[in-house]
Amino acid sequence: MRIEAYNQVQQLYQAKKVNKVRQTTSTAHTDQLQFSNFGREIGVAQAALSGTPDIREELIAPIKAKVQNGTYHVETASFAEKLLQKASAMEAYEETR
């Protein structure tokens, strides 16, 4: 086994390598962020929503008062019908998954 031959070949390849120096220019590049019109509209909508309360008290107050007084009445037939509609919608959704 001749190690000297390997060293000689390696020296040939080392001599042909070019050391590249990366030169930087004096102008600095900065990153920029631009929003589309749609993105700006979403931002405006989010700002408007953040200013509104999650619960509209003017709608809830009369129902809350009826519940506290014991005068709130739910029609059981209407409730059962809506419950069955939701259940069938959930079953249909599960079948598509």
N, C-alpha and C positions, 0 to 999 in steps of 0.2 A: 504494500500500500504506500503510495507516494503522497504525502501531505504537502510537500513542496509544490507540486503541480497545482493543487487546489488553491494554495495561497497565491500563486502567480496569476491564476485566472481571476481570482477575487480582486487582486490589485488592478488588473486591467479594467474590470467593470467599475471599480471605485474611481479610477482616473477619468472615465467618461461621464460620470455623473455631473450634472450641471446644478450648481447651487443657485436656485432662483430666489431673488429677494423681492418680496412684495412691497411695492411702493404705494404709499397712500397719498391721496390727493389732499389738498388743503380744504376742500369743501366737505362739510359734514352733512351726511344724509340723516334726515329725521323721519320717523314714522308718522303717518297721518291716518286719521280715522274719519270717514265720511259716512253719514247716514243717508239712506234714500228717503224720498218723500214719504213712502209708506212707513219706514222706520220712525220718522219724525211724528207721523200721525199716531202711531202706536204709543210713542212717548207721551204725547198730549193726552191720549185716552187714559193711560196709566196714571198720569198726574191727576186727572179729573176723578178717577175712581179712588185714588188714595185719599181724596178730600171728602168722600161721602162715607157715611156710616154703613156698617155691614147689615144692620137691622133698621128697618124703617119703623120707628116707634109710632108714627101716626096710624099705621096699619095694624100694628100689634096691640096697641093699647086697648081698643074695644074688645078684642078677643080675650086678652088677658083678664080684663075686668069681668067678662062673662064667666070665665073659668073659675076665678076667685069667688064669684057670687054663687056659683053652682047653677047658672042659667044657660051655660053653653050646651047646645044639643047637636049631636052628630047623627045624621040619618044612617042607620046601619046598612040599609040596602045599597045606598050610594057608596058607602065606605067599602062594602064587600065587593061591589062591582069594580071599583078602582083597584082594589087589592088584587083581584083576579086578573085584571088587565096588566098590571105590573108583573105578576108572576108569569103570565104567558109571554110577555116581552122578554123577561129574563131567560126563560126556557129557550126561546127562539135564538137569543144571543148565544147561549151556551152551545146550542147545536151548530152554530156557524164557526165556533172556535175549534 
